[in-house]
């Protein structure tokens, strides 16, 4: 096939030869792209596509994180009965506005939930967790009291620990 192309180009003339020069050449390994930035944008690739492999967290590789990351906690609003959902992020927060039951997460995770009591705070009960009698501090319903409930599920074992912040 490659032998036929020059013959075809001779028959088609100079215009066809110029048109072929606009095609990417395999031997150039993409170095003949006029604008790599535009190409990345057109492909929907972000800035991570430009990082060296050593700068990206990779599975199966031990590395040291040398830069900081910011996290945006997920607002739960008035917390009602719910199943802890790690897909909402590792950090969540909400208001204890009445009695509620929290159910253990369905997948392995680590989630911290900041709870702030309001004047209507009710008892929070926990369902489906595997815990002993020591779950940390008492979870009261006193208005404005705050707590961090740390929830962990590892290999189908779900636990929680309560830390009072007053």
Backbone as a printed PyTorch tensor [residue, N CA C, xyz], in Angstrom:
tensor([[[  0.8210,  -1.1850,   0.0000],
         [  0.0000,   0.0000,   0.0000],
         [  0.8650,   1.2480,   0.0000]],

        [[  1.9440,   1.2640,   0.7660],
         [  2.7680,   2.4640,   0.8450],
         [  3.4300,   2.7760,  -0.4940]],

        [[  3.6720,   1.7890,  -1.3530],
         [  4.2700,   2.0490,  -2.6530],
         [  3.2720,   2.7130,  -3.5880]],

        [[  2.0020,   2.4830,  -3.3920],
         [  0.9930,   3.0460,  -4.2780],
         [  0.7690,   4.5320,  -3.9940]],

        [[  0.9230,   4.9570,  -2.7450],
         [  0.6190,   6.3420,  -2.3880],
         [  1.4650,   7.3370,  -3.1840]],

        [[  2.8020,   7.2000,  -3.2710],
         [  3.5510,   8.1820,  -4.0670],
         [  3.0780,   8.2450,  -5.5140]],

        [[  2.7440,   7.1000,  -6.1050],
         [  2.2500,   7.0900,  -7.4800],
         [  0.9320,   7.8270,  -7.5940]],

        [[  0.0530,   7.6370,  -6.6410],
         [ -1.2410,   8.3190,  -6.6420],
         [ -1.0280,   9.8130,  -6.4860]],

        [[ -0.1160,  10.2230,  -5.5970],
         [  0.1450,  11.6390,  -5.3740],
         [  0.6930,  12.2980,  -6.6340]],

        [[  1.5610,  11.5870,  -7.3770],
         [  2.0900,  12.1490,  -8.6190],
         [  0.9570,  12.4120,  -9.5890]],

        [[  0.0000,  11.5020,  -9.6540],
         [ -1.1180,  11.6680, -10.5770],
         [ -2.0450,  12.7950, -10.1160]],

        [[ -2.2140,  12.9570,  -8.7910],
         [ -3.1260,  13.9790,  -8.2900],
         [ -2.5020,  15.3640,  -8.2610]],

        [[ -1.2110,  15.4350,  -8.2110],
         [ -0.5400,  16.7180,  -8.2830],
         [ -0.1300,  17.2880,  -6.9380]],

        [[  0.3650,  18.5310,  -6.9800],
         [  0.9260,  19.2320,  -5.8280],
         [ -0.0840,  19.4430,  -4.7210]],

        [[ -1.3200,  19.7640,  -5.0550],
         [ -2.3450,  20.0290,  -4.0340],
         [ -2.5410,  18.8030,  -3.1490]],

        [[ -2.5790,  17.6140,  -3.7450],
         [ -2.7540,  16.3910,  -2.9650],
         [ -1.5360,  16.1350,  -2.0840]],

        [[ -0.3530,  16.4130,  -2.5960],
         [  0.8650,  16.2320,  -1.7980],
         [  0.8460,  17.1380,  -0.5850]],

        [[  0.3970,  18.3860,  -0.7620],
         [  0.3110,  19.3150,   0.3620],
         [ -0.7360,  18.8430,   1.3740]],

        [[ -1.8610,  18.3020,   0.8810],
         [ -2.9190,  17.8280,   1.7780],
         [ -2.4030,  16.6940,   2.6600]],

        [[ -1.6210,  15.7880,   2.1000],
         [ -1.0820,  14.6710,   2.8750],
         [ -0.1340,  15.1690,   3.9540]],

        [[  0.5510,  16.2790,   3.7320],
         [  1.4940,  16.7910,   4.7240],
         [  0.7790,  17.2660,   5.9850]],

        [[ -0.5530,  17.4650,   5.9150],
         [ -1.3090,  17.8740,   7.0910],
         [ -1.6230,  16.6990,   8.0180]],

        [[ -1.4460,  15.4770,   7.5560],
         [ -1.7040,  14.3020,   8.3730],
         [ -0.5430,  14.0620,   9.3360]],

        [[ -0.8630,  13.5200,  10.5070],
         [  0.1840,  13.1520,  11.4580],
         [  0.9610,  11.9610,  10.9130]],

        [[  2.2640,  12.0010,  11.1020],
         [  3.1170,  10.9250,  10.6430],
         [  3.4820,  10.0150,  11.8120]],

        [[  3.2820,   8.7350,  11.6380],
         [  3.5690,   7.7700,  12.6920],
         [  4.9950,   7.9150,  13.2010]],

        [[  5.9200,   8.1360,  12.3210],
         [  7.3320,   8.2130,  12.7010],
         [  7.6330,   9.4290,  13.5890]],

        [[  6.7560,  10.4370,  13.6140],
         [  6.9890,  11.6310,  14.4280],
         [  6.4780,  11.4870,  15.8630]],

        [[  5.7720,  10.3960,  16.1410],
         [  5.3160,  10.1100,  17.5030],
         [  4.5880,  11.3050,  18.1310]],

        [[  3.6810,  11.9160,  17.3760],
         [  2.8420,  13.0560,  17.7800],
         [  3.5930,  14.3740,  17.9400]],

        [[  4.8750,  14.4200,  17.6070],
         [  5.6050,  15.6870,  17.7160],
         [  5.1860,  16.6750,  16.6280]],

        [[  4.4290,  16.2160,  15.6270],
         [  4.0000,  17.1010,  14.5530],
         [  2.6070,  17.7070,  14.8030]],

        [[  2.1090,  17.5920,  16.0260],
         [  0.8500,  18.2640,  16.3780],
         [  1.1750,  19.7420,  16.5460]],

        [[  0.4540,  20.6170,  15.8710],
         [  0.7770,  22.0490,  15.9440],
         [  0.6690,  22.6270,  17.3620]],

        [[ -0.3300,  22.1870,  18.1380],
         [ -0.4950,  22.7120,  19.4910],
         [ -0.8880,  21.5700,  20.4290]],

        [[  0.0830,  21.1350,  21.2230],
         [ -0.1900,  20.0640,  22.1800],
         [ -1.2420,  20.4990,  23.1960]],

        [[ -1.2250,  21.7760,  23.5810],
         [ -2.1900,  22.3030,  24.5410],
         [ -3.6070,  22.1880,  23.9950]],

        [[ -3.7930,  22.5870,  22.7510],
         [ -5.1180,  22.5050,  22.1280],
         [ -5.5400,  21.0510,  21.9770]],

        [[ -4.6250,  20.1960,  21.6100],
         [ -4.9440,  18.7690,  21.4510],
         [ -5.4050,  18.1700,  22.7800]],

        [[ -4.6870,  18.4780,  23.8890],
         [ -5.0860,  17.9710,  25.2100],
         [ -6.4740,  18.4740,  25.5780]],

        [[ -6.7320,  19.7470,  25.2970],
         [ -8.0350,  20.3400,  25.5920],
         [ -9.1360,  19.6640,  24.7770]],

        [[ -8.8990,  19.4480,  23.5020],
         [ -9.8880,  18.8060,  22.6360],
         [-10.1800,  17.3740,  23.0700]],

        [[ -9.2000,  16.7220,  23.6580],
         [ -9.3820,  15.3480,  24.1370],
         [ -9.9730,  15.3030,  25.5440]],

        [[-10.1250,  16.4750,  26.1760],
         [-10.6840,  16.5240,  27.5220],
         [ -9.6910,  16.1270,  28.5970]],

        [[ -8.4050,  16.2300,  28.2940],
         [ -7.3730,  15.8690,  29.2610],
         [ -7.0240,  17.0830,  30.1090]],

        [[ -6.9530,  16.9080,  31.3990],
         [ -6.5890,  17.9980,  32.2940],
         [ -5.0870,  18.1000,  32.4580]],

        [[ -4.6740,  18.8800,  33.4410],
         [ -3.2450,  19.0940,  33.6680],
         [ -2.5480,  17.8370,  34.1810]],

        [[ -3.2960,  16.8970,  34.7350],
         [ -2.6750,  15.6640,  35.2230],
         [ -2.0060,  14.9010,  34.0830]],

        [[ -2.4920,  15.0950,  32.8540],
         [ -1.9030,  14.3950,  31.7100],
         [ -0.4840,  14.8630,  31.4250]],

        [[ -0.0720,  15.9810,  32.0140],
         [  1.2640,  16.5080,  31.7800],
         [  2.2340,  16.1510,  32.9050]],

        [[  1.7400,  15.5270,  33.9770],
         [  2.6070,  15.2300,  35.1130],
         [  3.4700,  14.0110,  34.8420]],

        [[  4.6410,  14.0290,  35.4070],
         [  5.5040,  12.8530,  35.3410],
         [  4.8730,  11.7620,  36.1980]],

        [[  5.0770,  10.5200,  35.8370],
         [  4.4960,   9.3990,  36.5810],
         [  4.8790,   9.4490,  38.0470]],

        [[  6.0570,   9.9710,  38.3750],
         [  6.4970,  10.0280,  39.7660],
         [  5.7090,  11.0510,  40.5760]],

        [[  4.9720,  11.9560,  39.9030],
         [  4.2180,  12.9990,  40.6000],
         [  2.7620,  12.6050,  40.8360]],

        [[  2.3690,  11.4180,  40.4040],
         [  0.9900,  10.9750,  40.5000],
         [  0.9090,   9.8030,  41.4710]],

        [[ -0.1130,   9.8140,  42.3370],
         [ -0.3110,   8.6820,  43.2400],
         [ -0.6920,   7.4690,  42.4110]],

        [[  0.0050,   6.3680,  42.6380],
         [ -0.2290,   5.1750,  41.8520],
         [ -0.4700,   3.9860,  42.7740]],

        [[ -1.4170,   3.1110,  42.4150],
         [ -1.6430,   1.9270,  43.2360],
         [ -0.4210,   1.0310,  43.2360]],

        [[ -0.1570,   0.4040,  44.3560],
         [  0.9690,  -0.5180,  44.4570],
         [  2.3140,   0.1600,  44.6130]],

        [[  2.3210,   1.4680,  44.7950],
         [  3.5650,   2.2130,  44.9210],
         [  3.5620,   2.9760,  46.2380]],

        [[  4.6320,   2.8390,  47.0040],
         [  4.7620,   3.6130,  48.2300],
         [  5.4760,   4.9030,  47.8930]],

        [[  4.8890,   6.0120,  48.3020],
         [  5.4690,   7.2990,  47.9930],
         [  5.1390,   8.2660,  49.1140]],

        [[  5.8280,   9.3760,  49.1780],
         [  5.5850,  10.3970,  50.1830],
         [  4.8550,  11.5620,  49.5330]],

        [[  3.7440,  11.9680,  50.1460],
         [  3.0190,  13.1280,  49.6450],
         [  3.7280,  14.3650,  50.1770]],

        [[  4.2050,  15.2020,  49.2630],
         [  4.9940,  16.3640,  49.6800],
         [  4.2620,  17.6800,  49.4780]],

        [[  3.0160,  17.6130,  49.0540],
         [  2.2180,  18.8270,  48.8860],
         [  0.9070,  18.6470,  49.6320]],

        [[  0.2260,  19.7360,  49.8880],
         [ -1.0340,  19.6550,  50.6160],
         [ -2.2210,  19.5280,  49.6910]],

        [[ -3.2860,  18.9840,  50.2120],
         [ -4.5420,  18.8600,  49.4850],
         [ -5.6370,  19.4690,  50.3360]],

        [[ -6.6020,  20.0800,  49.7090],
         [ -7.7340,  20.6150,  50.4500],
         [ -8.9380,  19.7180,  50.2050]],

        [[ -9.7760,  19.6080,  51.2020],
         [-10.9800,  18.8000,  51.1100],
         [-12.1780,  19.6760,  51.3980]],

        [[-13.2410,  19.4600,  50.6870],
         [-14.4740,  20.1770,  50.9520],
         [-15.4240,  19.2020,  51.6310]],

        [[-15.7490,  19.4500,  52.9050],
         [-16.6620,  18.5250,  53.5870],
         [-18.0640,  18.6160,  52.9920]],

        [[-18.7850,  17.5160,  53.0690],
         [-20.1380,  17.4480,  52.5240],
         [-21.1540,  17.8330,  53.5920]],

        [[-22.0340,  18.7700,  53.2680],
         [-23.0700,  19.2130,  54.2020],
         [-24.2580,  18.2550,  54.1370]],

        [[-24.6030,  17.6700,  55.2720],
         [-25.7280,  16.7440,  55.3580],
         [-27.0320,  17.4520,  55.7420]],

        [[-26.9300,  18.7160,  56.1710],
         [-28.1210,  19.4390,  56.6260],
         [-28.5900,  18.8930,  57.9570]],

        [[-29.9070,  18.8820,  58.1640],
         [-30.4650,  18.2610,  59.3630],
         [-30.3520,  16.7570,  59.2010]],

        [[-29.5960,  16.1320,  60.0870],
         [-29.3240,  14.7050,  59.9540],
         [-30.5340,  13.9120,  60.4310]],

        [[-31.0900,  13.1230,  59.5220],
         [-32.1800,  12.2200,  59.8470],
         [-31.6170,  10.8050,  59.8080]],

        [[-32.4740,   9.8280,  59.9590],
         [-32.0040,   8.4400,  59.8740],
         [-31.4200,   8.2010,  58.4840]],

        [[-30.2400,   7.5850,  58.4390],
         [-29.5810,   7.3560,  57.1540],
         [-28.5270,   6.2690,  57.2780]],

        [[-28.0950,   5.7610,  56.1320],
         [-26.9630,   4.8400,  56.0640],
         [-25.7330,   5.6690,  55.7220]],

        [[-24.6720,   5.5060,  56.4910],
         [-23.4420,   6.2620,  56.2510],
         [-22.9710,   5.9720,  54.8320]],

        [[-22.7350,   7.0400,  54.0640],
         [-22.4050,   6.9130,  52.6490],
         [-21.0160,   7.4900,  52.3680]],

        [[-20.0050,   6.6250,  52.2000],
         [-18.6550,   7.1270,  51.9240],
         [-18.5350,   7.8480,  50.5930]],

        [[-19.4670,   7.6440,  49.6760],
         [-19.4200,   8.3350,  48.3870],
         [-19.6170,   9.8380,  48.5530]],

        [[-20.1310,  10.2690,  49.7120],
         [-20.3030,  11.7000,  49.9770],
         [-19.0180,  12.3380,  50.4860]],

        [[-17.9720,  11.5490,  50.6650],
         [-16.6800,  12.0790,  51.0940],
         [-16.3050,  11.5970,  52.4870]],

        [[-15.0150,  11.7360,  52.7800],
         [-14.4960,  11.3030,  54.0760],
         [-14.8860,  12.2410,  55.2060]],

        [[-15.2150,  13.4800,  54.8700],
         [-15.5860,  14.4630,  55.8850],
         [-16.9780,  14.9780,  55.5730]],

        [[-17.8670,  14.8250,  56.5630],
         [-19.2460,  15.2490,  56.4140],
         [-19.6550,  15.9780,  57.6820]],

        [[-20.6990,  16.7980,  57.5970],
         [-21.1750,  17.4950,  58.7910],
         [-22.6580,  17.7750,  58.6730]],

        [[-23.2930,  17.8930,  59.8330],
         [-24.7100,  18.1880,  59.8280],
         [-25.2000,  18.5310,  61.2160]],

        [[-26.5040,  18.7780,  61.3030],
         [-27.1330,  19.2040,  62.5440],
         [-27.9990,  18.0890,  63.1020]],

        [[-27.8430,  17.8260,  64.4050],
         [-28.7240,  16.9040,  65.1080],
         [-29.9860,  17.6970,  65.4370]],

        [[-31.0380,  17.4270,  64.6670],
         [-32.2790,  18.2000,  64.7910],
         [-33.4280,  17.3210,  65.3060]],

        [[-33.1220,  16.0850,  65.6650],
         [-34.1420,  15.1620,  66.1750],
         [-33.5850,  13.7570,  66.2290]],

        [[-34.3220,  12.8780,  66.8730],
         [-33.8740,  11.4910,  67.0030],
         [-33.6260,  10.8750,  65.6310]],

        [[-32.5570,  10.0900,  65.5270],
         [-32.2000,   9.4790,  64.2470],
         [-31.4320,   8.1870,  64.4770]],

        [[-31.4910,   7.3030,  63.4990],
         [-30.7160,   6.0670,  63.5160],
         [-29.7190,   6.1090,  62.3710]],

        [[-28.4500,   5.8850,  62.7090],
         [-27.4030,   5.8300,  61.6970],
         [-27.0800,   4.3560,  61.4600]],

        [[-27.0940,   3.9620,  60.2020],
         [-26.8150,   2.5770,  59.8450],
         [-25.3980,   2.4740,  59.2900]],

        [[-24.7330,   1.3730,  59.6300],
         [-23.3480,   1.1460,  59.2020],
         [-23.2270,   1.2060,  57.6830]],

        [[-22.0810,   1.6880,  57.1900],
         [-21.8800,   1.7620,  55.7280],
         [-21.8440,   0.3720,  55.1120]],

        [[-22.1670,   0.3080,  53.8350],
         [-22.2190,  -0.9630,  53.1180],
         [-20.8810,  -1.3490,  52.4870]],

        [[-19.9000,  -0.4410,  52.5180],
         [-18.5900,  -0.7450,  51.9250],
         [-17.4870,  -0.2410,  52.8470]],

        [[-16.2900,  -0.7940,  52.6860],
         [-15.1570,  -0.3840,  53.5120],
         [-14.8710,   1.0960,  53.3030]],

        [[-14.6020,   1.8050,  54.4130],
         [-14.3950,   3.2380,  54.3160],
         [-13.8980,   3.8090,  55.6430]],

        [[-13.5930,   5.0930,  55.6130],
         [-13.2880,   5.8840,  56.8040],
         [-13.9940,   7.2200,  56.6240]],

        [[-14.9770,   7.5000,  57.4820],
         [-15.7740,   8.7220,  57.3730],
         [-15.8430,   9.3820,  58.7340]],

        [[-15.5750,  10.6740,  58.7830],
         [-15.7490,  11.4620,  60.0020],
         [-16.9230,  12.4020,  59.7860]],

        [[-17.8590,  12.3940,  60.7560],
         [-19.0370,  13.2530,  60.6610],
         [-19.0610,  14.1910,  61.8590]],

        [[-19.0500,  15.4950,  61.5920],
         [-19.1660,  16.5130,  62.6290],
         [-20.6510,  16.7620,  62.8560]],

        [[-21.0940,  16.5690,  64.1070],
         [-22.4980,  16.7550,  64.4650],
         [-22.6020,  17.9350,  65.4160]],

        [[-23.4980,  18.8770,  65.1010],
         [-23.7730,  20.0110,  65.9850],
         [-25.2250,  19.9130,  66.4340]],

        [[-25.4360,  19.8800,  67.7410],
         [-26.7960,  19.8190,  68.2700],
         [-27.4800,  21.1720,  68.1450]],

        [[-28.7690,  21.1550,  67.8050],
         [-29.5550,  22.3770,  67.9260],
         [-30.5520,  22.1740,  69.0690]],

        [[-31.4620,  23.1100,  69.2530],
         [-32.3910,  23.0610,  70.3860],
         [-33.3250,  21.8520,  70.3270]],

        [[-33.4840,  21.2440,  69.1390],
         [-34.3730,  20.0870,  68.9810],
         [-33.6030,  18.7720,  68.9120]],

        [[-32.3370,  18.7640,  69.3160],
         [-31.4970,  17.5670,  69.1910],
         [-32.1530,  16.3640,  69.8630]],

        [[-32.0270,  15.2170,  69.2050],
         [-32.5790,  13.9750,  69.7440],
         [-31.4950,  12.9140,  69.8470]],

        [[-31.8570,  11.7910,  70.4150],
         [-30.9060,  10.6920,  70.5950],
         [-30.5250,  10.1000,  69.2340]],

        [[-29.2390,   9.8330,  69.0590],
         [-28.7480,   9.1570,  67.8580],
         [-28.4560,   7.7260,  68.2570]],

        [[-29.0390,   6.7870,  67.5250],
         [-28.7470,   5.3780,  67.7580],
         [-28.0080,   4.8410,  66.5450]],

        [[-27.2790,   3.7580,  66.7430],
         [-26.4450,   3.1900,  65.6950],
         [-26.9080,   1.7700,  65.4150]],

        [[-27.0250,   1.4260,  64.1320],
         [-27.5100,   0.1200,  63.7280],
         [-26.5050,  -0.5500,  62.7840]],

        [[-26.2620,  -1.8450,  63.0150],
         [-25.4030,  -2.6110,  62.1180],
         [-23.9210,  -2.4660,  62.3690]],

        [[-23.5380,  -1.7920,  63.4470],
         [-22.1270,  -1.6110,  63.7760],
         [-21.6580,  -2.7340,  64.6880]],

        [[-20.3710,  -3.0930,  64.5720],
         [-19.7520,  -4.0770,  65.4330],
         [-18.8520,  -3.3150,  66.3930]],

        [[-19.3440,  -3.0810,  67.5900],
         [-18.5750,  -2.3080,  68.5610],
         [-18.6800,  -2.9470,  69.9350]],

        [[-17.7320,  -2.6040,  70.7880],
         [-17.8120,  -3.0180,  72.1810],
         [-18.5580,  -1.9630,  72.9660]],

        [[-18.3680,  -1.9700,  74.2600],
         [-19.0700,  -0.9930,  75.0950],
         [-18.3870,   0.3640,  75.0770]],

        [[-17.1150,   0.4450,  74.7190],
         [-16.3960,   1.7130,  74.7110],
         [-16.3990,   2.3530,  73.3400]],

        [[-17.3060,   3.3020,  73.1320],
         [-17.3640,   3.9850,  71.8370],
         [-16.8950,   5.4230,  71.9540]],

        [[-16.2210,   5.7530,  73.0640],
         [-15.7150,   7.1120,  73.2320],
         [-16.5670,   7.9150,  74.1780]],

        [[-16.6720,   9.1990,  73.8900],
         [-17.3990,  10.1260,  74.7550],
         [-18.9070,   9.9430,  74.6230]],

        [[-19.6260,  10.4640,  75.6240],
         [-21.0950,  10.4190,  75.5890],
         [-21.6130,  11.3630,  74.5090]],

        [[-22.6230,  10.9010,  73.7900],
         [-23.2500,  11.6840,  72.7330],
         [-24.5140,  12.3070,  73.3280]],

        [[-24.3870,  13.5460,  73.8070],
         [-25.5050,  14.2090,  74.4900],
         [-26.3840,  14.9490,  73.4890]],

        [[-27.4660,  15.5150,  73.9860],
         [-28.3660,  16.3070,  73.1360],
         [-28.3860,  17.7750,  73.5610]],

        [[-27.3630,  18.2120,  74.2950],
         [-27.3020,  19.5980,  74.7630],
         [-27.1170,  20.5340,  73.5650]],

        [[-27.9590,  21.5760,  73.5210],
         [-27.9240,  22.5470,  72.4270],
         [-26.5130,  23.1230,  72.2530]],

        [[-26.0570,  23.2300,  71.0540],
         [-24.7540,  23.7520,  70.5880],
         [-23.5700,  22.8080,  70.8360]],

        [[-23.7680,  21.6900,  71.5360],
         [-22.6660,  20.7410,  71.6960],
         [-22.2880,  20.1480,  70.3380]],

        [[-20.9900,  19.8930,  70.1680],
         [-20.4810,  19.3410,  68.9100],
         [-19.7350,  18.0450,  69.1800]],

        [[-19.7840,  17.1520,  68.1880],
         [-19.1360,  15.8490,  68.2910],
         [-18.5710,  15.4630,  66.9300]],

        [[-17.4920,  14.7190,  66.9590],
         [-17.0220,  14.0680,  65.7350],
         [-17.2580,  12.5820,  65.9280]],

        [[-18.0200,  12.0110,  65.0030],
         [-18.2670,  10.5770,  65.0100],
         [-17.3880,   9.9900,  63.9060]],

        [[-16.3800,   9.2270,  64.3260],
         [-15.4570,   8.5970,  63.3670],
         [-15.9510,   7.1890,  63.0800]],

        [[-16.2350,   6.9330,  61.8240],
         [-16.8050,   5.6560,  61.3920],
         [-15.7920,   4.9440,  60.5100]],

        [[-15.5760,   3.6730,  60.8000],
         [-14.6490,   2.8590,  60.0070],
         [-15.3240,   1.5420,  59.6700]],

        [[-15.1360,   1.0930,  58.4530],
         [-15.5660,  -0.2580,  58.0630],
         [-14.3960,  -0.8900,  57.3450]],

        [[-13.9180,  -1.9790,  57.8960],
         [-12.7800,  -2.6960,  57.3190],
         [-13.1440,  -4.1750,  57.2700]],

        [[-13.0860,  -4.7510,  56.0930],
         [-13.3640,  -6.1730,  55.9070],
         [-14.6900,  -6.5660,  56.5590]],

        [[-15.7330,  -5.7720,  56.3210],
         [-17.0980,  -5.9970,  56.7960],
         [-17.3000,  -5.7610,  58.2900]],

        [[-16.2970,  -5.2650,  58.9990],
         [-16.4440,  -4.9370,  60.4180],
         [-16.5940,  -3.4150,  60.5340]],

        [[-17.7560,  -2.9750,  61.0470],
         [-18.0560,  -1.5510,  61.1430],
         [-17.9950,  -1.0800,  62.5880]],

        [[-17.2790,   0.0080,  62.8070],
         [-17.1530,   0.5760,  64.1500],
         [-17.3810,   2.0830,  64.1110]],

        [[-17.6090,   2.6530,  65.2730],
         [-17.6770,   4.1020,  65.3920],
         [-17.0980,   4.5090,  66.7340]],

        [[-16.5620,   5.7200,  66.7650],
         [-16.0220,   6.3100,  67.9810],
         [-16.5310,   7.7400,  68.0520]],

        [[-16.9080,   8.1600,  69.2510],
         [-17.4500,   9.5060,  69.4460],
         [-16.4460,  10.3550,  70.2010]],

        [[-16.1980,  11.5490,  69.7010],
         [-15.3180,  12.5200,  70.3630],
         [-16.1060,  13.7920,  70.6040]],

        [[-16.3210,  14.1200,  71.9080],
         [-17.0040,  15.3700,  72.2630],
         [-16.0460,  16.5340,  72.0760]],

        [[-16.5360,  17.6560,  71.5660],
         [-15.6760,  18.8000,  71.2810],
         [-15.9140,  19.9720,  72.2380]],

        [[-16.5460,  19.7570,  73.3770],
         [-16.7350,  20.8300,  74.3470],
         [-15.9770,  20.5470,  75.6200]]])
